[in-house]
């Protein structure tokens, strides 16, 4: 405890970045883009006939980013402070602060205890207190009750994604509009996409997951079946999502083409970390469909 104040004030900014770096470009930023794109397509997703003014959106999108990053900080602190997490990260992500001995698991837990109420109050002020409570419960199920190591892993992640996207949309939208049934169906579809294709992130982490005994799809069914299932589901969802929005034929080209890129990268087995990033880019192309549809 004696070095906690020094750590808190002198090293906290860089530590927070190191705890969350791997999730920023692949989770925080895509979720923020979903909120912004969806609010721009508000007539297709809400009961409002017009999207929020651009000037209003300029104010709100940093708040969407803040919500996602702050909530991910809680998840990552909780996720990385367990002994089995250290064992896994030494193989999969040795640059994280605990494997690098920049911070101890005990101080990380103290930091987590201080962070949870701060993030909850922040999200309360953003109007997503209920969603945050559910997210924190899923974080507890995933990290502390071992749900992330069992077959429940992907369902928990899928539900969590839906809550993050829902919250991002609500913050970007403001209180002037209510999400419509179509909007909720679109968010639900994103959870289905995550549930059936999210194992792409597990391809790169098999060494640490195997040592930990984590029940990921690649380890349960084998790499060949897992990789081909990703390829097939990515293409399926590319077409289904475009059809859902009755997009013009040319608009199918974007998600389908990026989906092919994801599939080729997954099947090549050369760089699974890059395949995961390609999947995130494909995910963003889907987020653009309501906006494209609104133009036609």
C-alpha positions as a Markdown table, in Angstrom:
| # | Residue | x | y | z |
|---|---|---|---|---|
| 1 | Unk | 0.0 | 0.0 | 0.0 |
| 2 | Unk | 2.9 | 2.4 | 0.7 |
| 3 | Unk | 3.7 | 2.8 | -3.0 |
| 4 | Unk | 0.1 | 3.0 | -4.1 |
| 5 | Unk | -0.1 | 6.9 | -4.1 |
| 6 | Unk | 3.1 | 7.2 | -6.1 |
| 7 | Unk | 1.8 | 4.5 | -8.5 |
| 8 | Unk | -1.6 | 6.2 | -8.7 |
| 9 | Unk | -0.3 | 9.6 | -9.6 |
| 10 | Unk | 2.9 | 9.0 | -11.4 |
| 11 | Unk | 2.3 | 5.8 | -13.4 |
| 12 | Unk | -1.5 | 5.4 | -13.6 |
| 13 | Unk | -2.0 | 6.9 | -17.1 |
| 14 | Unk | 0.5 | 4.7 | -18.8 |
| 15 | Unk | -0.6 | 1.7 | -16.8 |
| 16 | Unk | -4.3 | 2.2 | -17.8 |
| 17 | Unk | -3.2 | 2.3 | -21.4 |
| 18 | Unk | -1.2 | -0.9 | -21.0 |
| 19 | Unk | -4.1 | -2.7 | -19.4 |
| 20 | Unk | -6.5 | -1.6 | -22.1 |
| 21 | Unk | -4.3 | -1.3 | -25.2 |
| 22 | Unk | -5.3 | -4.6 | -26.8 |
| 23 | Unk | -9.0 | -3.7 | -26.5 |
| 24 | Unk | -8.9 | -0.1 | -27.6 |
| 25 | Unk | -8.7 | -0.5 | -31.4 |
| 26 | Unk | -10.6 | -3.8 | -31.5 |
| 27 | Unk | -13.4 | -3.0 | -29.0 |
| 28 | Unk | -13.5 | 0.6 | -27.7 |
| 29 | Unk | -13.2 | 2.3 | -31.1 |
| 30 | Unk | -15.6 | 0.0 | -33.0 |
| 31 | Unk | -18.3 | 0.4 | -30.3 |
| 32 | Unk | -17.9 | 4.1 | -30.5 |
| 33 | Unk | -18.2 | 4.0 | -34.3 |
| 34 | Unk | -21.4 | 1.9 | -33.8 |
| 35 | Unk | -22.9 | 4.6 | -31.6 |
| 36 | Unk | -22.0 | 7.4 | -34.0 |
| 37 | Unk | -23.1 | 5.7 | -37.2 |
| 38 | Unk | -26.4 | 4.5 | -35.5 |
| 39 | Unk | -27.2 | 8.0 | -34.3 |
| 40 | Unk | -26.6 | 9.4 | -37.8 |
| 41 | Unk | -29.0 | 6.7 | -39.0 |
| 42 | Unk | -31.6 | 7.5 | -36.3 |
| 43 | Unk | -34.6 | 7.6 | -38.6 |
| 44 | Unk | -33.9 | 3.9 | -39.4 |
| 45 | Unk | -33.3 | 2.8 | -35.8 |
| 46 | Unk | -35.5 | 5.1 | -33.6 |
| 47 | Unk | -38.8 | 6.9 | -33.4 |
| 48 | Unk | -37.1 | 10.2 | -34.5 |
| 49 | Unk | -37.5 | 11.4 | -38.1 |
| 50 | Unk | -34.2 | 13.2 | -38.1 |
| 51 | Unk | -30.7 | 12.4 | -36.7 |
| 52 | Unk | -29.2 | 14.6 | -34.0 |
| 53 | Unk | -27.6 | 17.8 | -35.2 |
| 54 | Unk | -23.9 | 17.3 | -36.2 |
| 55 | Unk | -22.9 | 19.9 | -33.6 |
| 56 | Unk | -24.6 | 17.8 | -30.9 |
| 57 | Unk | -23.0 | 14.6 | -32.2 |
| 58 | Unk | -19.5 | 16.3 | -32.0 |
| 59 | Unk | -20.2 | 16.8 | -28.3 |
| 60 | Unk | -21.5 | 13.3 | -27.7 |
| 61 | Unk | -19.1 | 11.0 | -29.5 |
| 62 | Unk | -16.3 | 11.7 | -27.0 |
| 63 | Unk | -18.7 | 10.7 | -24.3 |
| 64 | Unk | -19.4 | 7.4 | -26.1 |
| 65 | Unk | -15.7 | 6.8 | -26.3 |
| 66 | Unk | -15.3 | 7.6 | -22.6 |
| 67 | Unk | -18.1 | 5.2 | -21.7 |
| 68 | Unk | -16.5 | 2.3 | -23.6 |
| 69 | Unk | -13.0 | 2.9 | -22.4 |
| 70 | Unk | -13.9 | 3.4 | -18.8 |
| 71 | Unk | -16.1 | 0.3 | -18.7 |
| 72 | Unk | -13.3 | -1.7 | -20.4 |
| 73 | Unk | -10.9 | -0.5 | -17.7 |
| 74 | Unk | -13.0 | -2.2 | -15.1 |
| 75 | Unk | -13.2 | -5.4 | -17.2 |
| 76 | Unk | -9.4 | -5.5 | -17.9 |
| 77 | Unk | -8.4 | -4.8 | -14.3 |
| 78 | Unk | -10.7 | -7.6 | -13.2 |
| 79 | Unk | -9.5 | -9.9 | -16.0 |
| 80 | Unk | -5.8 | -9.5 | -15.5 |
| 81 | Unk | -5.3 | -9.7 | -11.7 |
| 82 | Unk | -6.0 | -13.4 | -11.2 |
| 83 | Unk | -3.1 | -16.0 | -11.0 |
| 84 | Unk | -4.4 | -18.0 | -13.9 |
| 85 | Unk | -4.6 | -14.7 | -16.0 |
| 86 | Unk | -0.9 | -14.1 | -15.3 |
| 87 | Unk | 0.0 | -17.5 | -16.5 |
| 88 | Unk | -2.0 | -17.0 | -19.7 |
| 89 | Unk | -0.7 | -13.5 | -20.3 |
| 90 | Unk | 2.9 | -14.6 | -20.0 |
| 91 | Unk | 2.3 | -16.6 | -23.1 |
| 92 | Unk | -0.3 | -14.6 | -25.0 |
| 93 | Unk | 0.3 | -11.0 | -24.0 |
| 94 | Unk | 3.6 | -10.7 | -22.1 |
| 95 | Unk | 3.6 | -6.9 | -22.6 |
| 96 | Unk | 0.8 | -6.3 | -20.1 |
| 97 | Unk | 1.8 | -4.6 | -16.9 |
| 98 | Unk | 1.4 | -7.5 | -14.5 |
| 99 | Unk | 3.6 | -9.9 | -16.5 |
| 100 | Unk | 6.1 | -7.0 | -17.0 |
| 101 | Unk | 6.1 | -6.6 | -13.1 |
| 102 | Unk | 5.1 | -3.0 | -13.4 |
| 103 | Unk | 2.3 | -3.6 | -11.0 |
| 104 | Unk | 1.3 | -6.4 | -8.6 |
| 105 | Unk | -2.0 | -8.3 | -8.7 |
| 106 | Unk | -2.8 | -7.0 | -5.2 |
| 107 | Unk | -2.4 | -3.4 | -6.2 |
| 108 | Unk | -4.3 | -4.1 | -9.4 |
| 109 | Unk | -7.2 | -5.3 | -7.2 |
| 110 | Unk | -7.0 | -2.2 | -5.1 |
| 111 | Unk | -7.1 | -0.1 | -8.2 |
| 112 | Unk | -10.1 | -2.1 | -9.4 |
| 113 | Unk | -12.0 | -1.5 | -6.1 |
| 114 | Unk | -11.4 | 2.3 | -6.6 |
| 115 | Unk | -12.3 | 2.2 | -10.3 |
| 116 | Unk | -15.7 | 0.4 | -10.1 |
| 117 | Unk | -17.6 | 3.2 | -8.2 |
| 118 | Unk | -15.9 | 5.9 | -10.2 |
| 119 | Unk | -16.9 | 4.3 | -13.5 |
| 120 | Unk | -20.4 | 3.6 | -12.3 |
| 121 | Unk | -21.0 | 7.2 | -11.3 |
| 122 | Unk | -19.5 | 8.3 | -14.7 |
| 123 | Unk | -21.9 | 6.0 | -16.6 |
| 124 | Unk | -24.8 | 7.1 | -14.4 |
| 125 | Unk | -24.2 | 10.7 | -15.4 |
| 126 | Unk | -24.2 | 9.5 | -19.1 |
| 127 | Unk | -27.7 | 7.9 | -18.6 |
| 128 | Unk | -26.6 | 4.2 | -18.8 |
| 129 | Unk | -26.6 | 3.2 | -15.1 |
| 130 | Unk | -28.8 | 0.1 | -15.6 |
| 131 | Unk | -26.8 | -1.1 | -18.6 |
| 132 | Unk | -23.6 | -0.6 | -16.6 |
| 133 | Unk | -24.9 | -2.7 | -13.7 |
| 134 | Unk | -25.6 | -5.5 | -16.2 |
| 135 | Unk | -22.1 | -5.1 | -17.7 |
| 136 | Unk | -20.5 | -5.3 | -14.3 |
| 137 | Unk | -22.5 | -8.4 | -13.5 |
| 138 | Unk | -21.3 | -10.0 | -16.7 |
| 139 | Unk | -17.7 | -9.0 | -15.8 |
| 140 | Unk | -18.1 | -10.7 | -12.5 |
| 141 | Unk | -19.5 | -13.9 | -14.2 |
| 142 | Unk | -16.8 | -13.9 | -16.8 |
| 143 | Unk | -13.7 | -13.2 | -14.6 |
| 144 | Unk | -14.5 | -14.1 | -11.0 |
| 145 | Unk | -16.9 | -17.0 | -11.4 |
| 146 | Unk | -14.9 | -18.5 | -14.3 |
| 147 | Unk | -17.5 | -18.1 | -17.0 |
| 148 | Unk | -14.8 | -17.0 | -19.4 |
| 149 | Unk | -13.1 | -20.3 | -19.1 |
| 150 | Unk | -16.2 | -22.5 | -19.8 |
| 151 | Unk | -18.5 | -23.0 | -22.7 |
| 152 | Unk | -20.4 | -20.0 | -21.4 |
| 153 | Unk | -17.5 | -17.8 | -22.6 |
| 154 | Unk | -18.9 | -16.8 | -26.0 |
| 155 | Unk | -22.6 | -16.3 | -24.8 |
| 156 | Unk | -21.3 | -13.9 | -22.1 |
| 157 | Unk | -19.2 | -12.0 | -24.6 |
| 158 | Unk | -22.1 | -11.8 | -27.0 |
| 159 | Unk | -24.5 | -10.4 | -24.4 |
| 160 | Unk | -21.8 | -8.0 | -23.2 |
| 161 | Unk | -21.3 | -6.8 | -26.8 |
| 162 | Unk | -25.0 | -6.1 | -27.1 |
| 163 | Unk | -25.1 | -4.1 | -23.9 |
| 164 | Unk | -22.0 | -2.0 | -24.9 |
| 165 | Unk | -23.5 | -1.3 | -28.4 |
| 166 | Unk | -26.9 | -0.4 | -26.9 |
| 167 | Unk | -25.3 | 1.9 | -24.4 |
| 168 | Unk | -23.1 | 3.5 | -27.0 |
| 169 | Unk | -26.1 | 4.2 | -29.2 |
| 170 | Unk | -28.1 | 5.7 | -26.3 |
| 171 | Unk | -25.3 | 8.0 | -25.3 |
| 172 | Unk | -24.8 | 9.2 | -28.9 |
| 173 | Unk | -28.5 | 9.6 | -29.4 |
| 174 | Unk | -29.3 | 11.5 | -26.3 |
| 175 | Unk | -32.7 | 11.5 | -24.6 |
| 176 | Unk | -34.6 | 13.0 | -27.5 |
| 177 | Unk | -35.3 | 9.7 | -29.2 |
| 178 | Unk | -36.2 | 6.1 | -28.3 |
| 179 | Unk | -34.7 | 3.1 | -30.0 |
| 180 | Unk | -37.3 | 1.3 | -32.1 |
| 181 | Unk | -38.0 | -2.4 | -32.5 |
| 182 | Unk | -35.9 | -2.4 | -35.6 |
| 183 | Unk | -33.1 | -0.8 | -33.7 |
| 184 | Unk | -33.2 | -3.4 | -31.0 |
| 185 | Unk | -33.4 | -6.2 | -33.6 |
| 186 | Unk | -30.2 | -4.7 | -35.2 |
| 187 | Unk | -28.4 | -4.7 | -31.8 |
| 188 | Unk | -29.6 | -8.3 | -31.2 |
| 189 | Unk | -28.2 | -9.3 | -34.6 |
| 190 | Unk | -24.8 | -7.9 | -33.6 |
| 191 | Unk | -24.9 | -10.2 | -30.5 |
| 192 | Unk | -25.7 | -13.1 | -32.8 |
| 193 | Unk | -22.8 | -12.2 | -35.1 |
| 194 | Unk | -20.4 | -12.1 | -32.1 |
| 195 | Unk | -21.7 | -15.4 | -30.8 |
| 196 | Unk | -21.0 | -17.2 | -34.1 |
| 197 | Unk | -17.8 | -15.5 | -35.2 |
| 198 | Unk | -16.1 | -14.3 | -32.1 |
| 199 | Unk | -13.8 | -17.3 | -31.9 |
| 200 | Unk | -11.6 | -15.5 | -34.4 |
| 201 | Unk | -10.1 | -13.7 | -31.4 |
| 202 | Unk | -9.2 | -17.1 | -29.8 |
| 203 | Unk | -7.1 | -18.3 | -32.7 |
| 204 | Unk | -4.2 | -16.1 | -31.7 |
| 205 | Unk | -4.4 | -17.0 | -28.0 |
| 206 | Unk | -4.4 | -20.8 | -28.2 |
| 207 | Unk | -1.1 | -21.3 | -26.4 |
| 208 | Unk | -2.2 | -19.5 | -23.2 |
| 209 | Unk | -5.7 | -20.7 | -23.4 |
| 210 | Unk | -4.5 | -24.3 | -23.6 |
| 211 | Unk | -2.3 | -23.9 | -20.5 |
| 212 | Unk | -5.2 | -22.2 | -18.6 |
| 213 | Unk | -7.7 | -24.9 | -19.6 |
| 214 | Unk | -10.0 | -22.5 | -21.2 |
| 215 | Unk | -12.8 | -24.0 | -23.3 |
| 216 | Unk | -12.6 | -21.9 | -26.5 |
| 217 | Unk | -14.1 | -23.0 | -29.8 |
| 218 | Unk | -10.7 | -23.6 | -31.5 |
| 219 | Unk | -9.6 | -25.9 | -28.6 |
| 220 | Unk | -12.9 | -27.7 | -28.3 |
| 221 | Unk | -13.6 | -28.5 | -32.0 |
| 222 | Unk | -10.2 | -28.1 | -33.5 |
| 223 | Unk | -8.6 | -25.4 | -35.7 |
| 224 | Unk | -9.9 | -26.6 | -39.1 |
| 225 | Unk | -13.6 | -26.7 | -38.1 |
| 226 | Unk | -13.2 | -23.4 | -36.2 |
| 227 | Unk | -11.6 | -21.6 | -39.0 |
| 228 | Unk | -14.1 | -22.7 | -41.6 |
| 229 | Unk | -17.0 | -21.9 | -39.4 |
| 230 | Unk | -15.7 | -18.3 | -39.1 |
| 231 | Unk | -15.4 | -18.1 | -42.9 |
| 232 | Unk | -18.9 | -19.4 | -43.5 |
| 233 | Unk | -20.6 | -17.3 | -40.7 |
| 234 | Unk | -18.8 | -14.1 | -41.7 |
| 235 | Unk | -20.1 | -14.5 | -45.3 |
| 236 | Unk | -23.6 | -15.5 | -44.1 |
| 237 | Unk | -23.9 | -12.4 | -41.8 |
| 238 | Unk | -22.5 | -10.1 | -44.5 |
| 239 | Unk | -25.4 | -11.1 | -46.8 |
| 240 | Unk | -28.1 | -11.3 | -44.0 |
| 241 | Unk | -27.1 | -7.9 | -42.6 |
| 242 | Unk | -27.3 | -6.3 | -46.0 |
| 243 | Unk | -30.6 | -7.9 | -46.8 |
| 244 | Unk | -32.0 | -6.8 | -43.4 |
| 245 | Unk | -31.4 | -3.2 | -44.4 |
| 246 | Unk | -32.6 | -3.7 | -48.0 |
| 247 | Unk | -29.3 | -2.2 | -49.1 |
| 248 | Unk | -28.7 | -1.5 | -52.8 |
| 249 | Unk | -26.9 | -4.3 | -54.5 |
| 250 | Unk | -23.6 | -2.3 | -54.6 |
| 251 | Unk | -23.7 | -2.0 | -50.8 |
| 252 | Unk | -23.5 | -5.7 | -50.4 |
| 253 | Unk | -20.0 | -5.5 | -52.0 |
| 254 | Unk | -18.4 | -3.7 | -49.0 |
| 255 | Unk | -19.2 | -6.2 | -46.2 |
| 256 | Unk | -18.9 | -9.3 | -48.5 |
| 257 | Unk | -15.5 | -8.1 | -49.8 |
| 258 | Unk | -14.1 | -7.4 | -46.4 |
| 259 | Unk | -15.6 | -10.7 | -45.2 |
| 260 | Unk | -13.7 | -12.5 | -48.0 |
| 261 | Unk | -10.6 | -10.7 | -46.8 |
| 262 | Unk | -11.3 | -12.0 | -43.2 |
| 263 | Unk | -11.8 | -15.5 | -44.5 |
| 264 | Unk | -8.6 | -15.6 | -46.5 |
| 265 | Unk | -6.6 | -14.2 | -43.6 |
| 266 | Unk | -8.1 | -16.8 | -41.3 |
| 267 | Unk | -7.5 | -19.7 | -43.6 |
| 268 | Unk | -3.9 | -18.7 | -44.4 |
| 269 | Unk | -2.9 | -19.2 | -40.7 |
| 270 | Unk | 0.0 | -16.7 | -41.1 |
| 271 | Unk | -1.0 | -14.0 | -38.6 |
| 272 | Unk | -4.1 | -14.7 | -36.4 |
| 273 | Unk | -3.6 | -11.4 | -34.6 |
| 274 | Unk | -4.1 | -9.6 | -37.9 |
| 275 | Unk | -7.1 | -11.9 | -38.7 |
| 276 | Unk | -8.7 | -10.6 | -35.5 |
| 277 | Unk | -8.1 | -7.0 | -36.5 |
| 278 | Unk | -9.6 | -7.7 | -40.0 |
| 279 | Unk | -12.7 | -9.1 | -38.3 |
| 280 | Unk | -13.0 | -5.8 | -36.4 |
| 281 | Unk | -12.8 | -3.9 | -39.6 |
| 282 | Unk | -15.5 | -6.1 | -41.1 |
| 283 | Unk | -17.6 | -5.5 | -38.1 |
| 284 | Unk | -17.4 | -1.7 | -38.7 |
| 285 | Unk | -18.6 | -2.2 | -42.3 |
| 286 | Unk | -21.7 | -3.8 | -41.0 |
| 287 | Unk | -22.2 | -0.9 | -38.6 |
| 288 | Unk | -22.3 | 1.4 | -41.7 |
| 289 | Unk | -25.3 | -0.4 | -43.3 |
| 290 | Unk | -28.1 | 1.5 | -41.5 |
| 291 | Unk | -26.5 | 4.7 | -42.6 |
| 292 | Unk | -26.1 | 3.5 | -46.2 |
| 293 | Unk | -29.7 | 2.3 | -46.2 |
| 294 | Unk | -30.9 | 5.7 | -45.0 |
| 295 | Unk | -29.5 | 7.3 | -48.1 |
| 296 | Unk | -31.7 | 5.3 | -50.4 |
